[in-house]
């Protein structure tokens, strides 16, 4: 689209120049037929200058990129490259044929006195056959020089290596995203969450069991304490009984 905007003003200038020339030669252009023919010629020239030439130069750029990739040791699909060659050849012949046929048809249009604008349209068709490739060739050379300059600043090998690293990082990020995907039940984070939940439940059960054991321990300690107190009380009573028996025996002996 950017390239099209560059050369469209050239077509407009040619049409304006033709209109000025027609006015200068006092050729009648005010009739409705002449205006319709002029608009039709302009639209047709615009179409044949845009479509086939854009396809041709785009195919040539693809072939240049394929050549550069081959020189750098990058594998290129041979079938696709051959397809680009075929498209470039056919689109070139189609563009040239359309310009030639358009020039002849417009000349005959003027020769048969349908509209005198046909002469100027025929000339414009021939001029655009040279002008369009010239402008596009200049743009292509400017692009190639920019690519060469970019290659000096950023070598293709470094760019490929950097692209490989970026692709590797993207793969790792995607892998981490899959592992941390909460919506995937088989992801690492979901498995960890289930394990954490099971561990939390185990800890809750252990805490509950510990509290139960503490309560049982307190109860048993209290029971042991009561039994010890009862035993001590029993020992005290037995000691008193023994003392009384000893006093009784001593009393009997002394009597």
Phi, psi and omega in degrees: 000322181295318179295323179297319180294339181286318186261351176301319175303328178296318178296318179298318179297321178297318179296317178296321178296320177296320178296319178296321179293320177297318179294321182292324178276004178059034175282131182293114179240007183276348181289154182296324181297316181297319179293318178296316179296320180297316179295319179296318179297315180299315181296318181293315179298323178297319182293312183288342177274336182270300194295299185294323181290323176298318178297318182297309183289329176294320177295321178295321178295322177298318180294322178295316178297322178295321178295316178297319179295321178295320178296331180271005178082016179269131182291137180235136178293117183295323180295318178293321178296318178295324177296319178296321177298316180297316180297318180297315181295313183293318181294327177295313179296321178296317180297312180297318180295320179296318178296316182294313179296323179295317179298316179295315182296318180291324177295316177295326178299319178284324181295324178276009175062031172286315177199134180290345179294341179302326178300311182291325176296322178296317178296318180297321179298319179290320180294320180293336176298329179264321186293316183298310177297327180295312180296317182291326177295320177299316178296322180294317178296320178297320178294318180297318178296322177295322177294320178296317178296319177295325177295327176291321181282317182233092181305147183297326179296318179295321180296318179295319179296317179296321178296321177297318179295318180297318178296322176296317178295321177298321177297319179293318179298319178296320178296317178295323178297320178293321180291331182259014180283113181287341181276350179259116185292341181264001181289161183298318183293323178292320177297316179297319179297319178296320178294319178297320179295318177296320178295320178297318178295321177297317178296322178296317178295320178296319178296319178296318179295322179296317178296322178295317178296322178297317180297317178297319180297316178297319180296317180293321177297319178296319178296317178297322180295319179293318179297320178295317179297319178295320179295319179296318179297320178296318178298322179296318179295317179297321180295319178295320179297318179296320179297317179294320178295321179296319179294324180293317179296318180296322180295319180295317180297321183285340179282000000 
